[in-house]
Amino acid sequence: MQELITFHNVEFDGTEQRTVNARDLHSALQIKSNFRDWIRNLISDFAFVETQDFVTVAKNLANGGRSKEYFFFDQYGQRIVHG
């Protein structure tokens, strides 16, 4: 069986953490709303706290823009998937 979501191991606060990219979750769950609205509502609805439940990473895009990636720690990624 092929995994729908890829987990990433990242070092955070001196400890290796298993995380899932929120954009991967958005895609795998086939969410109809745009990512920006979905992530904003998700964080609010679940009362997630940055650096406690997830981390963000800013990326520079080739066109000069910026993008923010959200990585949920494993247990919170599973909570999103299972409701």
Order of alpha helices (4+ residues) and beta strands (2+ residues): beta-beta-alpha-alpha-beta-beta-alpha
